[in-house]
Amino acid sequence: MEEAAHPYVPRDLKLPGYVPMTLSMSSILTVYLGASLFVVTLVWFLFGRKKPQLDKLLMCWWAFTGLTHMVLEGYFVFSPEFFKDNKSCFLAEVWKEYSKGDSRYASRDSAVIAVEGITAVIEGPACLLAVYAIAKGKSYSYVLQLAISLGQLYGCLVYFITAILEGDNFATNSFYYYSYYIGANGWWVLIPFLVSYRCWIKICASAANNVEAAAKTKKKNR
């Protein structure tokens, strides 16, 4: 009975030692959204005062997504038994709640661990480096943003495709399926796609200018 007391699907999923949540969904979302808003506001006013609006938005995005990768997803990767937590650890509560939308997190699915591990360890710090690169106008800014965005898109593809191949039956109900599994992850498809497109345009324009300048220099030297 203890193993079947969890709220996740499939119902025969075995989670020995599972400890029910102590925080409500509203409490978890309030803390997470409040912390995210604080980070975004801090970056907006302290690090992007002299930057164009779009650059400021991108810096906020990279700060938010970088800390989400490192703190939230990093905790998941290195806390294999978070569902046993009985101390009301906020991060454990987050993953207990999110697992209602995708129980592969509670069951420690290998594909999910691999994707989240790469995201937390590599993409997370790279996102914070992107904030610095934009703030300082570094030449590698667009290449870095493109690389991170492609990594995020690839991770999302693996995440969704493996779920489909395994039956796509990991959500407690349709509310959690569309709000957590689809809605929460959809932003990491839409925004990285738009960032990738912008970076591609910028890199191609820069390369074209370099080719044109080189051609003019060569012509003058003849």
Summary of the structure (lengths in Angstrom):
residues: 222
radius of gyration: 21.0
end to end distance: 85.7
largest distance: 85.7
contacts: 653
relative contact order: 0.11
helix: 72%
strand: 0%
